């Protein structure tokens, strides 16, 4: 059998030539069957299947077919022809085709053996097909020869352009890179057969991006082509690369891709301050760490190359101000380091430096990578509250200090230039008990109430200082007052003591141990001394032994106590402390005489035991108790009604406790008498002299119905002390009426408009003066009108 391949029409001459070329290269195997060709007998057909597994000489002459891809004709594409030596051309042989694409892509003429392609072939989709062919007896359907396999290969044509599968590309290269620095490599893929011609041979070229970049025509590696490319001048580049097959020859197919190249930043620009002088201002009350202002040095670089570090390098405020770098915005923040004072210094000058944190050695010649600027800071004056000196006071004062005693001078001043006057006061929330008072002008801290260490040993008060011209400006200072102990409390029994002595007690027997307490706290510690009170010093029944450890024993002095003679003894005991002065008190020990058994156990301490009658029932007992309860309620009700009875507040004029009655035994000298009292003390008590100016001719007797004021406070010329003492006295007086007394002091002086109404001068005048107008003044002047209107010309005035 042999095969032949030929083109059915003139359109396939090129394909025929290529096929003939490959026919010359094929390894043709020609097998000649012995004998003449004749149909198989029935016996031979039965043994054919067994002989197929044996090596047989084939009549097929073929190996493979070739066909071009992308055929666009209207007729089926002729591929080749199958022919068997047994085929005599009479149509008795039937050719069949099986395998890949049989009947779908390829068909065979079963009579002639011609093979055609009925679909468009694409080598990029499938490069070859494996098929099987067999010759059958058309009449019997039995195979004339064994089945044989052959291959149809698809020949490539240049029908695919190069493609950049990874495009478009994004790349970056540092600015100022040397020429020839690699940027990125691009790769184009051609789907054509690289082993057949130049269809898949790709050449690269640059269409856009010159003269900045170049591309290697063989590898597709993009490099920089221009030196000193500056990112600050141009940062983004769009480069278009072309890949062309057929080695770049005319007629080749081409594909393009875009490469977006970014110049990455390097530190090639030094920082610069846009201003060489900054003017800032800050209030003198600005707290520490508060912001004064900001400075910024511009850097054309970005990212880490633009990071700055600011510092103070010179100036007169290095210890007063500080500067920090904001890492987000790369600005220098000037802050207050120490408290400011307009009165101490009104302005400061600082020299600020801004420098790059990260430097590149190859660009140091472009530096220096630092810059400086000058900052002037003005301190603005603020009306500040008064300031105390010192800022804390600690005072120790004995608890027996007198009311009105100055214990400390509190001092504050206005720190402003105006130096306003200061007024002092106490924050009453810090002194709810009102134990202290401060002088409003001098700042003298005084006691306003008696101090008692045993009640309050520490006082923490707040003294306020207010500017006279601006009450909103208030300063404060803490004053800690420690009340020192004074021996003002006598020792006393720790509890109520009650002892029991048996009738059969012996002399010298211990019946009670007593101890005492003292509210005072002396520095040398507590030590008590015990003894029998003087009235019981020679007590024949009991004696006392001081144990010298703040306890004492009570012992029997005799034996033979009898309940029916005396069942209770009261023993006064004198307790003294070791303070200065020594204080003592007397405590009473109650001793009961009891009946005891032989072991000393108390059996009964009553002289006559009270026993309820046996006949008294429980109901009678409840009735008796109910009667007693009703009587007690009535008694309590009567006492309560008596206590709630109020005393009238209206007091007779003769008993008015707010009047001071001044009585003289002489008539007085009228307006010319200036020796009675010093009126200057009424005008300004602070200017009153220490020595009281007394009347020369008569010593007045002053009777006051108010409570007695200690002479020490009266003789002290400090009016505040006197007022404080009177205030404390009124606060402590529970029976004082609930109203204030208003005393008005008036001095007429010379040149009164009303002139003098005295009758002493009118008697010496010779003019006839009429006082009839007094009757027109109303009933209040009726008495005066009668005195002056009923005068007798012949009589005397006295």
C-alpha positions in Angstrom: 0.0 0.0 0.0 1.3 3.5 -0.7 0.0 6.9 0.0 0.2 10.0 -2.0 -0.6 13.6 -1.1 -1.6 16.2 -3.7 -3.5 19.4 -3.7 -6.9 19.3 -5.4 -6.7 22.8 -6.7 -4.2 25.6 -7.5 -4.9 27.4 -4.3 -2.9 24.8 -2.4 0.3 24.9 -4.4 2.3 26.3 -1.5 1.0 23.5 0.8 1.8 20.9 -1.8 5.3 22.1 -2.1 5.8 22.0 1.6 4.2 18.5 1.7 6.6 17.2 -1.0 9.5 18.6 1.0 8.4 16.6 4.0 7.8 13.5 1.9 11.4 13.5 1.0 12.3 13.6 4.7 10.0 10.8 5.7 11.2 7.3 6.4 9.1 5.4 3.9 8.6 1.8 4.4 7.5 -0.2 1.5 6.1 -3.7 2.1 5.3 -5.9 -0.8 3.0 -8.8 -0.1 4.0 -12.1 -1.7 1.9 -13.3 -4.6 -0.5 -11.3 -6.5 -3.2 -9.3 -4.9 -6.4 -11.2 -4.4 -9.2 -11.3 -1.9 -8.9 -13.3 1.2 -10.5 -16.7 1.4 -12.9 -17.6 4.2 -10.2 -19.6 6.0 -7.7 -16.9 5.7 -10.2 -14.4 7.1 -10.8 -16.7 10.1 -7.1 -16.8 10.8 -6.5 -13.1 10.2 -7.2 -12.0 13.7 -4.6 -14.5 15.1 -2.0 -13.4 12.6 -2.4 -9.7 13.3 -0.4 -10.1 16.5 2.5 -11.5 14.5 5.0 -9.3 12.7 3.6 -8.9 9.2 4.8 -7.1 6.1 2.6 -4.1 5.6 1.3 -2.8 2.3 0.8 0.7 3.9 3.4 3.3 2.8 3.0 6.4 5.0 4.2 8.1 8.2 2.6 11.5 8.7 0.7 14.3 6.9 1.2 18.1 7.1 -1.4 20.8 6.7 -1.3 24.6 7.1 -3.3 26.3 9.8 -5.8 29.1 9.3 -7.1 27.9 5.9 -9.8 30.3 4.8 -11.1 28.7 1.6 -14.6 27.6 1.0 -13.8 24.0 -0.1 -12.6 21.3 2.3 -8.8 21.4 2.6 -7.1 18.4 1.0 -4.7 16.7 3.4 -3.6 13.5 1.7 -4.6 10.1 0.2 -4.7 6.6 1.6 -4.2 3.7 -0.8 -3.8 0.0 -0.4 -2.0 -2.4 -2.8 -5.1 -4.5 -2.7 -7.2 -1.7 -4.1 -7.8 -2.5 -7.8 -9.9 0.6 -8.3 -13.1 -1.4 -8.6 -14.6 0.0 -5.3 -14.3 -3.2 -3.4 -12.1 -1.7 -0.8 -13.6 0.6 1.9 -11.4 3.0 3.8 -12.4 4.1 7.4 -10.8 6.7 9.7 -10.8 6.8 13.5 -9.0 8.7 16.2 -8.7 12.4 17.2 -10.9 14.6 15.2 -12.1 11.8 12.9 -15.5 12.7 11.4 -15.4 16.1 13.1 -12.3 17.8 11.9 -11.1 15.3 9.3 -13.1 13.1 6.8 -12.1 10.4 4.4 -13.5 9.3 1.1 -14.2 5.6 1.8 -13.7 4.7 -1.9 -10.7 6.8 -3.0 -9.1 7.2 0.5 -8.8 11.1 0.1 -8.5 12.9 3.5 -9.9 16.4 3.9 -10.1 19.0 6.8 -13.6 20.3 7.1 -12.8 22.8 10.0 -10.4 25.7 10.4 -7.2 24.6 12.1 -5.3 26.6 14.6 -1.8 25.3 15.6 -1.9 27.5 18.8 -4.9 25.5 19.9 -3.7 22.0 18.8 -0.5 21.3 16.9 -1.2 17.7 15.8 -3.8 15.0 15.6 -3.3 11.2 15.9 -5.6 9.1 13.7 -6.0 5.4 12.7 -6.8 4.1 9.2 -8.0 0.7 8.0 -9.0 -0.9 4.7 -12.1 -3.2 4.8 -13.7 -5.5 2.3 -16.7 -3.5 1.2 -18.8 -6.7 0.7 -18.0 -8.6 3.9 -16.8 -5.7 6.1 -13.7 -7.8 7.0 -10.4 -6.0 7.3 -8.1 -6.5 4.4 -5.1 -5.4 6.3 -4.3 -4.6 10.0 -5.2 -1.1 11.3 -2.4 1.4 11.1 -1.8 4.8 13.0 -0.6 8.1 11.4 -0.2 11.8 12.5 -1.5 14.9 10.9 0.7 17.9 12.0 -0.5 21.5 11.7 2.0 23.8 10.1 2.4 27.3 11.7 2.0 30.6 10.0 2.7 34.0 11.5 -0.8 34.8 12.8 -0.1 35.8 16.4 1.4 39.1 17.5 3.6 39.3 20.6 1.7 40.0 23.8 2.9 41.4 27.2 1.0 39.2 29.6 2.1 41.1 32.7 1.5 44.6 31.4 0.9 47.4 32.1 4.0 47.6 34.3 4.7 49.8 37.3 8.3 50.5 38.3 10.4 53.0 40.3 14.0 54.1 40.2 15.8 56.5 42.6 16.2 60.0 41.3 19.6 61.2 40.4 20.5 57.6 39.4 23.5 57.0 37.0 22.9 56.3 33.4 22.3 52.6 32.7 20.6 51.9 36.0 18.2 49.0 35.6 14.6 49.9 36.0 12.5 46.8 35.0 12.5 44.0 32.5 9.4 43.4 30.3 8.7 40.2 28.5 6.5 39.6 25.4 5.2 36.2 24.5 4.4 35.0 20.9 2.1 32.1 20.5 3.6 31.1 17.1 5.9 28.1 16.7 9.4 29.2 17.8 10.9 26.2 15.9 9.5 27.2 12.5 10.9 30.3 10.9 11.0 33.7 12.6 7.3 33.9 13.6 8.1 33.8 17.3 11.4 35.8 17.3 10.6 39.0 19.2 12.6 42.3 19.1 11.9 45.1 21.7 12.0 48.8 21.0 10.9 52.0 22.8 8.2 54.1 21.3 7.7 56.7 24.1 10.0 57.7 26.9 13.2 58.9 25.2 15.6 60.3 26.0 15.0 59.4 29.6 15.0 55.6 29.2 16.2 52.9 26.9 15.3 49.2 26.3 17.5 46.2 25.4 16.1 44.9 22.1 16.8 41.3 22.9 16.0 41.0 26.7 13.5 43.8 27.2 15.4 45.3 30.1 14.7 49.0 30.6 17.5 51.3 31.8 17.9 55.0 32.6 19.3 56.9 29.7 19.6 60.4 31.2 21.7 61.5 34.2 20.5 63.7 37.1 16.8 63.1 36.7 15.3 65.2 39.5 12.1 64.0 41.2 11.3 67.5 42.3 11.3 68.6 38.6 9.4 65.6 37.2 8.3 62.6 39.1 6.2 60.4 36.8 7.1 59.0 33.3 5.0 56.9 30.9 7.1 54.7 28.7 5.7 52.7 25.8 7.6 49.5 24.7 7.0 47.7 21.5 7.6 43.9 20.8 7.7 42.9 17.1 8.1 39.3 15.8 9.8 38.1 12.6 13.0 39.6 14.1 11.6 43.1 13.6 11.5 42.7 9.8 8.9 44.4 7.7 5.6 42.5 7.8 6.1 41.2 11.3 3.3 41.6 13.9 3.8 43.9 16.9 2.4 44.4 20.4 2.9 47.3 22.9 2.7 47.8 26.6 2.9 50.8 29.0 5.5 51.1 31.8 4.7 53.7 34.5 8.0 54.7 36.0 8.2 56.8 39.2 11.3 58.5 40.4 11.7 57.7 44.1 13.0 60.3 46.5 16.5 60.7 47.8 17.7 63.2 50.3 19.2 65.7 47.8 17.5 68.9 49.1 18.6 70.6 52.3 15.9 72.1 54.6 15.3 75.9 54.5 13.3 78.2 56.8 10.9 80.4 54.8 11.4 83.1 57.4 14.6 84.2 59.1 12.7 86.0 61.9 9.6 84.9 63.8 7.7 87.1 66.3 5.6 85.3 69.0 3.9 86.3 72.2 2.8 84.4 75.3 0.9 85.3 78.4 2.9 85.3 81.6 0.3 83.0 83.1 0.8 80.3 80.5 1.3 77.0 82.3 4.4 74.8 81.9 4.3 72.7 78.7 1.8 75.0 77.0 2.5 75.9 73.3 4.0 79.3 72.4 4.2 78.9 68.6 5.4 76.8 65.7 8.2 77.0 63.2 8.7 74.9 60.1 11.6 74.4 57.7 10.6 73.5 54.2 12.2 70.4 52.6 11.5 69.5 48.9 12.1 65.9 49.7 9.5 63.6 51.1 9.1 60.7 53.5 12.1 59.8 55.6 14.3 62.2 53.6 12.2 65.1 54.8 12.2 64.2 58.5 13.4 67.1 60.7 14.8 67.6 64.1 14.4 71.0 65.7 16.6 72.3 68.6 17.4 75.5 70.4 21.1 76.4 69.8 21.4 79.9 71.2 19.5 82.7 73.0 18.6 84.0 76.4 15.6 81.7 76.9 17.2 78.3 76.7 16.2 77.4 80.3 12.8 79.0 80.0 11.6 77.5 76.7 11.8 74.2 74.9 11.2 72.9 71.4 9.7 69.6 70.3 9.4 68.1 66.8 6.0 67.0 65.5 6.7 63.7 63.7 3.5 63.9 61.6 3.8 67.4 60.2 7.6 68.0 60.7 7.1 71.3 62.6 8.9 72.6 65.6 6.6 73.3 68.6 8.0 75.9 71.1 6.7 75.3 74.6 7.0 76.9 78.0 9.6 75.1 80.2 9.5 77.3 83.3 6.9 79.8 84.7 7.1 83.2 83.1 6.9 86.6 84.8 6.3 89.8 82.9 7.7 91.8 85.8 11.0 89.8 85.7 11.6 89.7 82.0 9.5 91.0 79.2 11.0 89.3 76.1 13.3 86.5 75.0 15.3 85.7 71.8 15.9 82.1 70.6 17.9 80.7 67.8 16.2 77.6 66.3 17.9 75.0 64.1 16.2 72.5 61.9 18.2 69.6 60.5 17.5 66.5 58.5 17.6 63.3 60.5 18.7 61.0 57.7 21.6 61.9 55.4 23.0 60.3 52.2 26.8 60.4 51.9 26.8 60.8 48.1 24.8 64.0 48.4 26.6 65.7 51.2 28.2 68.1 48.7 24.7 69.6 48.2 24.4 70.6 51.9 24.6 71.7 54.6 21.4 69.8 55.4 20.5 72.2 58.3 19.2 75.8 58.6 18.6 78.3 61.5 16.1 81.0 62.2 15.6 83.6 65.0 12.5 83.6 67.2 11.5 86.7 69.3 9.1 85.9 72.1 7.3 88.7 74.0 5.8 88.1 77.4 2.4 89.8 77.9 1.4 91.2 81.2 -1.7 89.6 82.9 -3.5 90.8 86.0 -2.3 88.0 88.4 -3.8 87.2 91.8 -1.8 88.0 94.9 1.1 85.8 95.7 1.9 84.7 99.3 5.4 84.6 100.6 6.1 81.9 101.8 3.7 79.6 100.0 2.9 77.6 103.1 2.6 78.5 106.8 3.0 76.2 109.8 2.1 77.7 113.2 2.3 76.2 116.7 0.1 77.7 119.3 -0.7 76.6 122.9 -4.3 75.7 123.5 -4.6 78.2 126.4 -3.9 81.2 124.1 -6.2 84.2 124.8 -8.8 85.2 122.3 -7.6 87.9 120.0 -3.9 86.9 120.2 -2.0 87.3 116.9 -0.4 83.9 116.1 1.0 84.7 112.6 1.3 87.5 110.1 0.2 86.4 106.7 1.9 88.3 103.9 0.9 88.5 100.2 1.7 91.0 97.5 0.5 91.8 94.0 3.0 90.5 91.5 1.9 93.0 88.9 3.5 96.3 88.3 0.5 98.2 89.6 1.0 96.6 93.1 -2.6 96.9 94.1 -3.6 96.9 97.8 -4.4 93.5 99.3 -7.4 92.5 101.5 -7.2 89.3 103.5 -10.0 86.9 104.6 -10.4 83.3 105.6 -12.1 80.6 103.5 -14.9 79.7 106.0 -15.2 76.2 104.4 -11.7 75.5 105.8 -12.6 76.9 109.3 -16.2 76.0 109.9 -15.8 76.4 113.7 -14.6 80.0 113.2 -11.7 79.6 115.5 -9.6 82.1 113.7 -9.8 85.6 112.3 -7.5 87.5 110.0 -7.1 91.2 109.9 -8.4 92.5 106.6 -5.5 94.9 105.9 -2.5 93.7 107.9 -3.0 89.9 107.5 -2.6 89.3 111.2 -4.0 85.8 112.0 -5.7 85.9 115.4 -7.7 83.5 117.5 -11.4 84.1 117.6 -12.5 81.3 120.0 -10.8 79.3 122.7 -8.7 76.4 121.4 -8.9 73.0 122.9 -6.3 70.4 121.8 -8.4 67.6 123.2 -11.2 68.5 120.8 -9.3 69.6 117.7 -5.5 69.3 117.7 -4.9 70.4 114.1 -6.4 73.2 112.1 -5.9 73.5 108.3 -7.3 76.8 107.2 -7.0 78.7 103.9 -6.3 82.4 103.9 -7.4 84.3 100.9 -5.8 87.5 99.5 -7.9 89.7 97.2 -6.9 92.7 95.1 -8.7 95.8 96.2 -9.2 97.1 92.7 -10.0 93.7 91.2 -12.0 91.4 93.5 -11.8 88.6 90.9 -8.1 88.2 91.5 -7.8 86.0 94.6 -4.8 84.1 95.9 -4.8 81.5 98.6 -2.4 80.0 101.0 -2.7 77.0 103.4 -2.0 77.6 107.0 -1.6 74.6 109.3 -2.1 75.4 113.0 -0.9 72.8 115.5 -2.5 73.3 118.9 0.1 72.5 121.6 -1.0 70.7 124.7 -1.4 72.5 128.0 -2.1 70.7 131.3 -5.7 71.8 131.5 -7.5 68.5 132.2 -7.4 66.8 135.6 -7.1 63.0 135.7 -10.2 61.0 136.5 -11.3 57.4 136.9 -11.2 55.4 133.7 -14.7 54.1 134.6 -17.1 54.0 137.5 -15.7 51.8 140.2 -17.8 49.7 142.5 -16.2 47.3 145.0 -17.6 44.5 147.2 -16.2 43.5 150.6 -17.3 40.3 152.5 -18.4 40.5 156.1 -15.7 37.9 156.8 -13.0 39.9 155.1 -9.6 40.2 156.8 -7.5 43.3 157.3 -5.2 44.0 154.3 -7.3 42.2 151.8 -7.4 43.7 148.2 -10.9 44.6 147.2 -10.3 46.8 144.1 -7.7 48.0 141.6 -8.3 51.5 140.2 -6.7 53.4 137.3 -7.2 56.8 135.8 -7.1 58.6 132.4 -6.1 62.1 131.4 -7.1 63.8 128.2 -3.8 65.8 128.2 -0.8 64.4 126.4 2.4 65.6 128.1 5.7 65.1 126.3 7.2 63.2 129.3 4.2 60.8 129.4 1.3 60.3 131.8 2.0 59.6 135.5 -0.7 59.6 138.1 -0.5 59.8 141.9 -3.2 58.3 144.1 -4.1 59.1 147.7 -7.1 59.2 150.0 -8.8 62.6 150.0 -7.9 64.7 153.0 -11.3 64.1 154.6 -10.7 60.4 154.4 -7.0 60.4 155.3 -7.7 58.6 158.6 -10.3 56.3 157.3 -10.5 53.4 159.8 -12.0 50.9 157.3 -9.9 51.2 154.1 -6.5 52.2 153.0 -4.9 52.9 149.6 -1.6 51.8 148.1 -0.1 53.7 145.1 1.5 51.1 142.8 3.6 53.8 141.0 2.4 52.4 137.6 -0.7 54.6 137.3 -2.8 52.1 139.3 -3.7 51.9 143.0 -4.9 49.2 145.3 -7.8 49.6 147.7 -7.2 47.4 150.8 -9.3 46.7 153.9 -7.8 48.2 157.1 -9.8 46.1 159.5 -12.1 43.0 159.6 -15.5 42.5 161.0 -17.8 44.3 158.5 -21.5 43.9 159.2 -24.3 44.6 156.8 -26.9 45.5 159.4 -24.5 48.2 160.8 -23.5 49.8 157.4 -23.9 48.1 154.0 -22.3 50.8 151.8 -19.1 52.9 152.1 -18.0 55.8 150.0 -14.3 56.2 149.7 -13.0 59.5 148.2 -9.7 59.1 146.3 -7.5 62.0 145.2 -5.9 61.6 141.7 -3.1 64.0 140.7 -1.0 64.2 137.5 2.6 65.3 136.9 1.8 68.3 134.7 2.6 72.0 135.3 0.6 73.1 137.1 -0.4 70.0 138.9 -4.1 69.2 138.4 -6.1 66.8 140.5 -9.6 65.5 140.9 -11.5 63.4 143.5 -13.2 60.2 142.5 -15.5 58.2 144.7 -15.2 54.4 145.1 -18.5 52.8 146.2 -17.9 49.8 148.5 -20.7 47.4 149.3 -20.7 45.0 152.3 -21.9 41.6 151.2 -22.6 38.2 152.7 -20.2 35.6 151.3 -19.7 31.9 151.7 -16.6 30.2 153.0 -14.9 30.5 149.6 -15.4 34.2 149.4 -18.2 34.1 146.8 -20.8 36.9 147.2 -24.2 35.7 148.2 -26.2 38.8 149.1 -25.4 42.5 149.4 -28.7 43.7 150.7 -29.4 44.2 154.4 -33.0 42.8 154.0 -33.9 40.7 151.1 -37.2 41.7 149.5 -39.4 38.8 148.6 -42.7 39.1 146.7 -45.7 37.7 148.6 -46.5 34.2 147.4 -50.2 35.2 147.1 -49.4 38.0 144.5 -50.6 36.8 141.2 -49.1 37.6 137.8 -52.1 39.8 136.9 -51.8 41.9 140.0 -48.1 42.4 139.3 -48.9 43.6 135.7 -51.5 46.0 137.1 -49.0 47.5 139.6 -46.4 47.9 136.8 -49.0 49.6 134.6 -49.9 52.1 137.3 -46.3 52.9 137.8 -45.8 53.5 134.1 -48.8 55.8 133.9 -47.5 57.9 136.8 -44.1 58.2 135.1 -45.7 59.4 131.9 -47.7 62.0 133.7 -44.6 63.3 135.5 -42.6 63.5 132.3 -45.5 65.4 130.6 -45.6 68.0 133.4 -41.9 68.5 133.3 -41.9 68.9 129.5 -44.7 71.5 129.6 -42.8 73.5 132.1 -39.6 73.5 130.0 -41.5 74.7 126.9 -42.8 77.7 128.7 -41.2 80.6 127.0 -39.8 83.8 128.7 -41.1 87.1 127.1 -38.5 88.9 125.0 -39.9 92.3 125.9 -37.7 93.8 128.6 -38.3 96.8 130.7 -36.4 99.9 129.8 -34.8 99.8 133.3 -33.4 96.3 132.5 -32.2 96.9 129.0 -28.9 95.2 128.9 -27.7 97.1 125.9 -27.6 100.5 127.6 -24.5 102.0 129.1 -25.5 104.4 131.8 -22.9 107.2 132.4 -23.5 109.2 135.6 -21.7 112.3 136.7 -22.1 114.1 139.9 -21.5 117.5 138.3 -23.6 119.4 135.8 -21.1 119.3 132.9 -19.4 122.0 130.9 -21.5 121.9 127.8 -19.8 122.2 124.4 -16.8 123.8 125.8 -16.0 120.8 128.0 -13.4 118.7 126.1 -12.1 116.8 129.1 -15.0 114.3 129.4 -13.8 111.9 126.8 -11.6 111.8 123.6 -13.9 111.8 120.7 -11.0 110.9 118.3 -11.3 107.3 119.6 -14.8 107.2 118.1 -13.7 108.5 114.7 -10.8 106.0 114.3 -10.2 103.4 117.0 -6.8 102.5 115.4 -5.4 106.0 116.1 -6.5 106.0 119.7 -3.6 106.6 122.1 -2.4 103.8 124.4 -2.8 106.1 127.4 -6.4 106.9 128.1 -7.1 110.5 128.6 -9.1 110.8 131.8 -11.3 113.6 133.0 -9.4 115.8 135.4 -12.2 117.2 137.5 -14.4 114.1 137.9 -13.9 110.4 137.3 -17.1 109.0 135.6 -18.7 106.0 136.9 -19.6 103.6 134.1 -22.2 101.0 134.8 -22.8 98.3 132.2 -25.4 95.7 132.3 -23.6 93.6 129.7 -21.4 90.7 130.7 -18.0 91.3 132.0 -15.2 91.6 129.5 -11.7 90.6 130.6 -9.6 93.7 131.4 -6.8 92.4 129.3 -8.9 92.7 126.2 -10.2 96.2 127.1 -6.8 97.6 127.9 -5.5 96.3 124.7 -6.0 99.1 122.2 -6.7 96.6 119.4 -10.4 97.1 118.7 -10.5 93.8 116.8 -9.5 91.9 119.9 -12.3 93.6 121.9 -14.9 93.0 119.2 -13.8 89.3 118.9 -14.1 88.8 122.6 -17.6 90.4 122.7 -18.6 88.3 119.7 -17.5 85.1 121.3 -19.2 86.1 124.6 -22.5 86.8 122.7 -22.2 83.4 120.9 -21.7 81.6 124.1 -24.6 83.4 125.9 -27.6 81.2 125.4 -29.9 83.8 127.1 -28.9 86.8 124.9 -31.9 88.3 123.0 -31.9 87.4 119.3 -31.4 91.0 118.1 -28.5 93.4 117.6 -28.0 96.8 119.2 -27.1 99.8 117.0 -25.1 102.5 118.7 -24.6 105.8 116.9 -21.9 108.3 117.9 -22.5 111.9 116.7 -20.4 115.0 117.1 -22.0 118.3 116.1 -18.9 120.5 115.8 -18.8 124.2 115.3 -20.9 126.3 113.0 -24.1 124.4 113.3 -26.9 125.6 111.1 -29.4 125.3 114.0 -27.1 127.4 116.2 -27.4 127.1 120.0 -30.7 126.5 121.7 -29.2 126.9 125.2 -31.0 129.3 127.5 -27.8 130.2 129.3 -26.7 132.6 126.6 -30.2 134.1 125.9 -30.5 135.4 129.5 -27.6 137.8 129.0 -29.0 139.4 125.9 -31.0 142.6 126.0 -32.9 142.0 122.9 -36.5 140.9 123.1 -36.8 137.6 121.4 -40.1 136.0 120.7 -40.5 132.2 121.0 -44.1 132.1 120.0 -43.3 130.2 116.9 -42.5 127.2 119.0 -46.2 126.6 119.5 -46.5 126.1 115.7 -44.0 123.2 115.7 -46.5 120.7 117.0 -47.0 118.7 120.2 -43.4 117.5 120.3 -42.3 121.0 121.2 -45.2 121.8 123.5 -43.0 121.6 126.6 -40.4 123.8 125.1 -43.0 126.4 124.0 -44.4 126.5 127.6 -40.9 127.1 129.0 -40.1 130.0 126.7 -43.6 131.4 126.1 -44.7 131.7 129.8 -41.8 133.8 131.1 -42.4 136.5 133.7 -40.5 139.7 133.0 -40.1 140.4 136.7 -39.1 136.9 137.8 -35.7 135.1 137.6 -35.0 131.9 135.5 -33.8 129.7 138.4 
